Amino acid sequence: MTFSAIFVKTLKGKDEISSRQYHLATKLRTALIVVDGKSSVTQLLESGGIPDLLNSIEELAALGFIELVSSATWGPASSFEPAEPVIDQAKKPELSQELVRISQQILGPGADKVIRMIQKSPDNLEALDATLRKCVEFVNLMVDEEKSKALATKYNQALAIASQKTTVR
């Protein structure tokens, strides 16, 4: 998990706070209460007093009670930068297929959620860039750092090729 990550309660999380409808265990509910959408994971950990907070945050994210809204460095010190703002319209289907292939290659059978995110992304570069950033953040938080770095690198290369950019930053 990236310790600079900032999480916010989802609607499901807010429902749990107001009504206890999901009957979360005490340790998870306590962790849910401290997630404020402003404090990074590091700041939450430094506030102290909550046992096993890191694992609770990961579990709350996996269960859909919280979601990542910000990370000072998305993915671990990644150098992913968006390609030029124009993608050849004829290359968009190829790009989508390539991004799916990259995800399957790096993540194997666990690529389903990332692939769905890519497939649901609108066809403009800004939206695709935001989607790919979320994919890398998700993999960094839920899978591992090395795979998120590999995804960032490969996604950047695919965007560079699609935009006919000659250098990858």
N, C-alpha and C positions, 0 to 999 in steps of 0.2 A: 504494500500500500504506500502511496505517496503521502508523506506526512504533511505536505502543504495543502492537501486536499481539503475542500470545504464542502460539507454536506448540508442539505436542507431536508426538512420533513416533506414527504409526499402527502397527497390527500389521504392515503391509507394511514400514514403516520399520524397525521392530524386527527383522524377519526379515532385512532387508538388513544391518543392523549385525552380527547374530550369524552369518549364513551367507554373506553376499555373493551371495545367489541371484539378484539382479537385475542384477548386474555394473554398478553405477553408475559413471560417470566419476569420477575422483579429486576434482574440484572439487565435485561434487554429494555425494559420500560425506563429504567433509570438512565441508560445510555441514550434512549430516544429523547428523553426530556432535555438533556444537555445539548443536543444537536440544535444549533440556533441559526444556521445559515450564514454565520459571520465568522465563527472561530474555526481555525484549521484543526486538523487532527492533532497536531503537536500542541496547540493551545489547550485543546480539550484534555489531553493527557497530562499536561502540566498543571491543570486545575486540581488534579489529584482526587483521591477519595473514592474513585469508582473502580472496583476490581475488574480486571479483564476487559477494560474498555475497548481496546483495539479489536479484539475478537468480536465483541458485541457490535461495534460499528460495522465490521465486515458482514456479520450475520444480518443486521438490520438492512443493509444495502441489498444483500442477496434475497431477502424476503420482500423487498419493495417498500419498506417503511421510510427509507431515506434514499436520496439520490445525490450524486456528485453535481455540484454547480460550478465549482471553480477549483483550479489547481495552479499554483504559481508556475510549475513546470509540468505540463501534461505529459505523462509518461516520464520515465526517469532520464532527465537531462537529454531529452530528445532533440535532434536538430531538424525535425520535420518542419518544413515551411511550405506554404501553398505555392503551387506553380503559377505561371502567368495567369491572369484572370480570364483568358479565353481558351476554350477547348473546342476543337474542331467538332462540329455537330455530328459528322459522320463517324467520329471515333467514340462517341458517348457509350453506345452499347458495348463496344470492345473494352472500354475502360471499366465499365461495371463488371463485365465478365472477368477481367484481369484482377480486379480488386477482390472478387469472390474467390478466384483461384489462389491468390496470395494468402487470403485468410485461411482457406482450407489447408494449404501447404504448411503454414506455420502453426496453426492451432489444431489441425486434425479434426477428429470428430466433435470437438468442443467449439467449433466455429459457428454453429447454428445461429446464435444470438447476434454475433457480429455480422454475419451474412444478411440476416433480416434487416439489421440497421442500414446496411449499404443499399439493399434493394428498395427500402422505403424512402431513401434520400431523394429529394428533388434533383432535377437535372441541371442545376447551375453550380458553378464552381464554389461559390461561397457556402452553399448548403452542403455540398459534398465535403468540403474542407471541414466544416463543423462536425459532420457525421464521422469522418475519419478520426478527428481528434477525440470524439466520444468513444469510438471503438478502441483506440489506443489507451485511453484512460481506463476504460472498463477492463481491458486485458491486464493492464498494470495492477489494478486493484484486485481483480478476481482470479487471475491466472498466475502470471509472474513477470518480473521486470525484463528479463532477457527477451521474452516473446514480444513484449510491447515495444521494445527497441527495434526488434527485427521487423515488426509490422510498420512502424513509423518510417523506417528506411525504405522498405519495399513500396509502401504507399506513395512516398515522395517520388521514388523513381517512376512509378506508373503515371503519376500526375505530370511529371516532367515530360515523359514520352508523349502523353496524350495532348499536351499543350504545345508540343514541338519545341520545347525548351531544350537548349543544348547542354546546360550545366545544372547539376543538382547541388543546391546550397547545403 
